[in-house]
Amino acid sequence: MSSKKKRGMHTICGEIYHSAYVVVFVTSLTMAILNWESSAYLFFIGIFSYSFAFIGYVAGKKKWKNWTVSHISGMLGSYIAICTAILVVNVSNITIFNEWNPLIFWFLPSIIGSPLILLVGKKYKKSNSI
């Protein structure tokens, strides 16, 4: 995210990020289908979260009008989704958080990340280029 926004490191890291997200997406769908009774939610969360990564990825490739806002929103939205998934799955292993309401960990990444999407999106909407 912090690399220069031109062909090179940003593009390579973006391809790696998208490829890793495809693996997570396929894994979530597979786990959901194999264990539908206990993991059906993974199917819907996988589709929802990958849609952000896909929109961000395609926006970077096709470059339609205001593509930077779509690219940034998609990539940061997918990052929020993956952080939420990691946090929700692993928070039960951290004893100091066991007493907290689990819903906090479902919403915390969105509470932190959504304002960042708005700020960065606003910045690039004005300049309309990276």
C-alpha positions in Angstrom: 0.0 0.0 0.0 2.9 2.4 0.7 4.8 1.7 -2.5 4.9 4.3 -5.3 1.7 4.1 -7.4 3.2 3.4 -10.8 4.1 0.3 -12.7 6.6 -1.7 -10.7 6.5 -2.7 -7.1 2.9 -1.5 -6.6 1.7 -3.6 -9.6 3.7 -6.7 -8.5 2.4 -6.5 -4.9 -1.1 -6.0 -6.2 -0.9 -9.1 -8.3 0.4 -11.1 -5.3 -2.4 -9.7 -3.1 -5.0 -10.6 -5.7 -3.6 -14.1 -6.2 -3.5 -14.7 -2.4 -7.1 -13.4 -2.2 -8.2 -15.8 -4.9 -6.7 -18.7 -2.8 -8.6 -17.4 0.3 -11.8 -17.1 -1.8 -11.6 -20.6 -3.2 -10.7 -22.0 0.2 -13.7 -20.3 1.9 -16.0 -21.7 -0.8 -14.6 -25.2 -0.5 -14.8 -25.2 3.3 -18.4 -23.9 3.2 -19.5 -26.5 0.7 -17.8 -29.4 2.5 -19.2 -28.3 5.9 -22.3 -26.5 5.0 -24.2 -27.0 8.3 -21.5 -25.3 10.4 -19.8 -23.1 7.8 -22.4 -21.9 5.3 -21.6 -18.3 6.3 -18.1 -18.7 4.8 -19.7 -19.1 1.4 -21.5 -15.7 1.5 -18.6 -13.9 3.3 -16.2 -15.3 0.7 -18.2 -14.0 -2.2 -18.8 -10.6 -0.5 -15.2 -10.0 0.5 -13.8 -11.2 -2.8 -16.1 -8.9 -4.7 -14.2 -6.0 -3.2 -10.8 -7.4 -4.3 -12.2 -8.1 -7.8 -13.6 -4.6 -8.3 -10.3 -3.1 -7.1 -8.3 -5.4 -9.3 -10.4 -4.9 -12.4 -10.5 -1.1 -11.9 -6.7 -1.0 -11.9 -6.7 -3.0 -15.2 -9.5 -1.4 -17.1 -9.2 2.2 -15.9 -12.7 3.6 -16.5 -13.8 7.0 -15.4 -12.9 7.6 -11.7 -11.2 4.2 -11.7 -8.9 5.3 -8.9 -11.8 5.6 -6.4 -13.1 2.2 -7.4 -9.6 0.7 -7.2 -8.9 2.2 -3.8 -12.3 1.4 -2.4 -12.2 -2.2 -3.6 -8.7 -2.9 -2.4 -9.2 -1.2 1.0 -12.6 -2.8 1.4 -11.1 -6.3 0.7 -8.3 -5.5 3.2 -10.9 -4.6 5.8 -12.8 -7.9 5.0 -9.7 -10.1 5.4 -8.7 -8.3 8.6 -12.2 -8.9 10.0 -12.0 -12.6 9.1 -8.6 -13.0 10.7 -9.6 -11.1 13.8 -13.0 -12.9 14.3 -11.4 -16.3 13.8 -8.4 -15.8 16.1 -9.7 -13.4 18.8 -11.0 -16.4 20.9 -7.3 -17.5 21.3 -6.3 -14.2 23.0 -7.4 -14.5 26.6 -7.6 -10.7 27.4 -10.3 -10.3 24.7 -12.5 -13.3 25.8 -14.6 -11.1 28.0 -15.4 -8.6 25.3 -18.5 -8.8 23.2 -17.6 -10.7 20.0 -19.5 -8.3 17.8 -16.9 -5.6 18.5 -14.4 -7.7 16.5 -16.8 -8.0 13.6 -17.2 -4.2 13.4 -13.9 -2.8 14.5 -12.0 -3.1 11.2 -14.9 -1.4 9.4 -15.0 1.4 12.0 -11.3 2.0 11.5 -11.1 1.3 7.8 -14.1 3.0 6.3 -13.1 6.6 7.2 -9.7 5.8 5.6 -11.4 4.8 2.4 -13.4 8.0 2.4 -10.4 10.2 3.0 -8.2 8.5 0.4 -11.0 8.3 -2.1 -11.8 12.0 -1.6 -8.1 12.8 -2.2 -7.9 10.8 -5.5 -11.3 11.8 -6.7 -10.1 15.4 -6.8 -6.9 14.6 -8.7 -8.5 11.7 -10.7 -5.1 10.0 -11.1 -2.4 8.2 -9.1 
